[in-house]
């Protein structure tokens, strides 16, 4: 509980940008693959992007070229820069940490609407 703390999110117009950040404890962060998932109303939660401890990244096809995941190993944070946002990006976004454990943040709402 409370091991992943998210910030960012909000309301943005189509074509706009938002940045999400997630802070974790040093122990969790150092050994975890960090990811961002999202869940839209009446849809299943899906992986958006993830980054390994070595910096390897994976993106779901719908966000490739628009979203960038990064991790700051000095601040124990993972960020998701979201550009060229579309209405279909509207969802609750969750931070995730995996390595045997599977930890979730509380979620942050992203709404893309004109």
C-alpha positions as CSV (number, residue, x, y, z in Angstrom):
1,X,0.0,0.0,0.0
2,X,1.3,3.4,-1.0
3,X,4.6,2.0,-2.3
4,X,4.1,3.6,-5.7
5,X,3.0,7.3,-5.7
6,X,1.8,8.7,-9.0
7,X,1.5,12.3,-10.1
8,X,0.4,14.1,-13.2
9,X,-2.6,13.5,-15.3
10,X,-5.6,15.7,-15.9
11,X,-7.6,17.1,-18.7
12,X,-6.0,18.0,-22.1
13,X,-7.3,18.7,-25.6
14,X,-6.6,16.4,-28.5
15,X,-3.1,16.9,-29.8
16,X,-1.9,18.1,-26.4
17,X,0.7,16.6,-24.0
18,X,0.8,15.4,-20.5
19,X,3.5,13.9,-18.3
20,X,2.9,11.2,-15.6
21,X,5.4,10.4,-12.9
22,X,5.7,7.6,-10.4
23,X,7.9,7.5,-7.3
24,X,8.9,4.3,-5.6
25,X,11.2,3.3,-2.8
26,X,14.8,2.7,-3.7
27,X,14.7,-1.0,-3.0
28,X,11.6,-1.6,-5.1
29,X,12.7,0.7,-7.9
30,X,16.2,-0.7,-8.2
31,X,15.1,-4.2,-8.9
32,X,11.8,-3.7,-10.8
33,X,10.7,-3.5,-14.3
34,X,8.6,-0.4,-14.2
35,X,5.5,0.1,-16.3
36,X,2.4,2.1,-17.1
37,X,-0.9,0.5,-17.7
38,X,-4.3,2.1,-18.4
39,X,-7.9,1.1,-18.1
40,X,-10.7,2.8,-19.9
41,X,-14.3,2.5,-18.9
42,X,-15.7,-1.0,-19.5
43,X,-12.3,-2.2,-20.9
44,X,-9.6,-4.4,-19.5
45,X,-6.4,-2.9,-18.1
46,X,-3.7,-2.9,-20.8
47,X,0.0,-2.3,-20.8
48,X,1.0,1.0,-22.3
49,X,4.8,1.0,-21.8
50,X,7.4,-0.6,-19.6
51,X,11.1,-0.2,-19.0
52,X,13.5,-2.7,-17.5
53,X,16.2,-2.0,-15.0
54,X,18.6,-2.0,-17.9
55,X,16.6,0.6,-19.8
56,X,15.0,-1.6,-22.4
57,X,11.5,-0.2,-23.4
58,X,8.3,-1.8,-24.7
59,X,5.3,0.1,-26.0
60,X,1.9,-1.0,-27.1
61,X,1.4,-0.3,-30.8
62,X,-1.2,2.4,-30.4
63,X,1.2,4.7,-28.5
64,X,4.4,4.1,-30.4
65,X,6.0,7.4,-31.6
66,X,3.8,9.4,-29.2
67,X,4.6,8.2,-25.7
68,X,8.0,7.9,-24.1
69,X,8.8,6.0,-20.9
70,X,11.9,6.8,-18.9
71,X,13.4,6.1,-15.5
72,X,15.5,8.3,-13.3
73,X,17.6,5.9,-11.2
74,X,18.9,8.8,-9.0
75,X,15.3,9.9,-8.0
76,X,13.7,6.4,-8.1
77,X,11.1,7.6,-10.5
78,X,9.5,6.5,-13.8
79,X,7.8,8.9,-16.1
80,X,5.6,8.7,-19.1
81,X,5.7,11.6,-21.5
82,X,2.5,11.6,-23.6
83,X,2.4,13.7,-26.8
84,X,-0.1,14.0,-29.6
85,X,-2.8,12.7,-27.2
86,X,-6.0,11.3,-28.7
87,X,-9.5,10.9,-27.3
88,X,-8.9,7.2,-27.2
89,X,-6.0,7.7,-24.7
90,X,-8.6,8.7,-22.1
91,X,-8.3,6.2,-19.2
92,X,-7.1,5.8,-15.7
93,X,-3.3,5.3,-15.8
94,X,-1.6,3.0,-13.3
95,X,2.1,2.8,-12.4
96,X,3.4,-0.8,-11.9
97,X,6.5,-2.4,-10.5
98,X,7.4,-6.0,-11.3
99,X,10.0,-8.4,-10.1
100,X,8.4,-11.4,-8.4
101,X,6.3,-8.8,-6.7
102,X,3.6,-7.0,-8.7
103,X,2.8,-3.5,-7.2
104,X,0.3,-0.9,-8.3
105,X,-0.1,2.8,-7.9
106,X,-3.5,4.3,-7.0
107,X,-4.1,5.4,-10.6
108,X,-4.4,8.9,-12.1
109,X,-7.1,10.0,-14.6
110,X,-6.1,11.2,-18.0
111,X,-8.9,12.8,-20.0
112,X,-8.4,13.9,-23.6
113,X,-11.3,16.0,-24.8
114,X,-12.1,19.1,-26.6
